Amino acid sequence: MKIYFTNSSNYGKLMMLIGILLFIPVTTLPFYPEESKYAVAFIIPSIISILLGILICRLIKQDDSTNHWQRVMQKGSLTVLFAWGFGFLAGAIPFIISGQLSFIQALFEAVSGWTTTGLSVMDVTVTPHIFLFHRSFMQFCGGLGFVLVMIMFVQGKQSMNLYNAEGHPDKLMPNLKKTVWTIFLMYVTLLFAGSFLYILLGMSPFDSLMHAMSALSTGGFSTMTDSIGAYHNIAIEALTILLMLIGTTNFAVLLLFLKRKFKQAQKVSEIRFLMILLIVCVPILALTLFYGLYLTVGESFRISLFNVVSALSTSGFSTTVYTNWPDFAIGILIILMLIGGGIGSTAGGIKLSRIYIMVRLTLDNIRKRLKPEHHVETLYYYKAQGKTSIDRTLSTDVTGFIACYLIIFAIGSLLLTVTENCSLKDAMFEFASSLGTVGLSVGLTGPATGAATLIIEIIGMILGRLEIFIVLIGIYSGVLMLKEKKPRKL
């Protein structure tokens, strides 16, 4: 018997891919043989995932009929939503089987990993190395995305739709497969370079690999309780800042830098806007810390630069605690976490390009009110591919996304004040970190955090990583599929 179902082969391939990724942490055991007892926690879900994927590919064929719900499905949102949902559950299973975490905690840790958030409920001082690797490896792969990794090896008819649906807007090469391989090679090369430099600066090989994976994926998981601040090393902080900035930069722009097309790269609106934000926010935050915490000028700028980059890039590494920071400084970080990094990068948040476009639209609206009615000006911005006009469709998409994002941020923040009985300021910081997939925390998220708070943050992380509309379209497509299409037998 064969069942016909839309996009089924993609589901099976993605399940096999996730199964393979789950097995990778086992490769750390030769270096830490005392942790061999945890191997089964990874091998079992890995084998099950691979076998289920093979079964689906063999028993289920794709239905080629065309109707309304299938046209919605062709956008790829439901497939992407399935891949990430299955990845979240599969990534949580090793924590559960080994008894490291409860179900909600394990799901939270897996979601935080795959979405490259970095919020954690684990005590890293007692966590085995294989699970520390599992967390950081999830972040590294999550930065690329399941679909992108799958396209490296298998390219189907709907690959471009899936590629776009997962949040990769640019084709770096004429061929999609070459684009994906280019991104992967850049990512892996930077990983090895970052790890090597960390070792030269005094990190252990294991810690260097974990921090390089987390920095490039703008994830933020660390092997230290005090994150990067535990090393008290300005060179390590400088390297981390560089890796975070690389991670938050659009892959298409990174390719321009690698090709030494510096003039073209410096024209990109995202890059210019990023530099403006850093130039403005770093001194302001430094002065706030200097007058509010009585730090030295040098220390204030050092802490400010690192944490501004961490928040804006949505990386989540830290060099200090925020419990004693002035409210004004906390407010700056909240705004930066909401803005986020570059579109088409591993970063989260609203994204720099959307904020830039919104600023341009706002200024243009003000200008129109001050100038004669017959005055007409075409707005544009620069992408890696060149000059692009800001038309009505783009304006509507940007304003709609930002409005939706801020509404979710407001609701989530208010809910956290109820579940955690905390101040609105702390709730806004924590949920901005979740929704922006940042990972910075004022202390609300940890091993003792309640299940209700973790669930709210899980929802925030998923919506933030999959950019809201992918989730909504995916859910809508699934509901429509169940209503209008039932599996048919042959």
Steps between C-alpha positions, in 0.01 A plus 500: 500500500627849411354817641512825305586813688641836398871569566534163676839423351632825645368401841682170483826658386486759776437229763800303376712814507398577859578140595851534358555831682390339829773239465785752460544568878598132544826583321616682816510177702853392393623820668278449809463120534361533852183642342437191283193415709322793334551364146169316501316828568611620155514173306137402572333822375748514212413152373127551551507829309695351209276192478184709512638718223579200281154353570323821401702532179422140403134469596378849415503658158432857404159592366538707182143630499467876509246682710483797729645344813790349308590837351520629855714201592738570213621806685684253718381634833341178622807295405730747676272504806500119509880482472555740788226347714641151454850634565390657828351173626789286376758735650327482838496119522870451599451729799190303604641147450813587699300660781680832460179703472123471531290498180423873501859588590636268230264647241601850608871418468449343156292791373755745639772306319341453158366858493849632594360678807734395780271524803567196716363304795815287539777533755801489270738434792363144536374433146692222315702607196285301258195708595695825485602400147141403417376846603761692302473271199125558490572873490756462224260297283206721595689800367503339156154345521382145432380571148825665398700201621265258322530688169878449514446132431153472350331758278135454407250700298395704802851572628486871417164541673631323809823700491305827497246383758773422752621859489777498239405785264811519281652278234876545511556298183288441186443141613322437832714201591817703440355777717440258785845345473657847492322595822599171664866529402518858629335395825727199561817687399418778747430236765845346468668841485312619809575182694871520414523862609322425828758226570784743432342741750496240777172308473498122515429328164154392618403844632635668188284284272189553714540877512584528130187304408286714727653833392466438125144374540427803723387246756674573828525162673817496708687236697548756779244625750622857450518459121787687330545710812642196679825527301580863595687523171463806278641314199237225532233768530629673186500175302148421623382845388645435155334158473167639621513776238582244231210283616254788487605604148305386197677210324474689171688793654762264647556364150563855375767543768660168407508610135660829614210703365527740792347801325190302410478353852529837675204631295264237647243678715506234772874540550479878517206487739685247719801730522281799587331309781835391642648851477197649676414232758846397625597848633153562645499168685861551611419839652193354669708224657775747593265731690261229621746235621809710572714299258813639340462653153699220336307224677169668415582509128632144505183364663279722284656397169481129571143499629366736233642272230366193683149645526485646147645189338261289715797287610432502873855477633565720802791633703300620799171463686215744443327495837664825613489682166310832481154479341616721214778254413258206516266692270776545242569126495127423464476729196812345344370147558173593330686648200719193452752418229516470123232333295631183337749450786489272804368785718148558632296809584291720272813533282707803409364535147139515618580763763698697242211491254256602773722797592516603133122473466444702817736777394343504153155532656615799704670654196181470293308693763752782487541523121246581226256225405640464148843403639574133417810309603580135441647329804763233468755307701808295419516122528804288422359457149471876445253787518141396579189719505274509805166439329154473649515120535829513689372786719186305588696184579744685724242701693279192542786290632624763744148565632442126552841460664441783748151374588642155579779665701248696707280195567794277590649759734171545684456124534846465655411755769220260601688168481819629664350775718777732382523865399391605152858609425639153575218332308559722196873422508448124528230477232691731265788256543271204421317653205822645357677164551768685698570310821585782740324474836443707810469179700140397434600197292690219669474152654231618747279677244138382495344306214252777410782752447700250296201429275447872434867539415490189278217654298696825477814324378314304233314804371824699500708243311234416243400866459134473612332479158665168415345355815158653428499392134623153597225455759239635258622264226484205737145580612393551138662171403313308769170656398525473124731209433501156654752222423372274225580135450586319180 
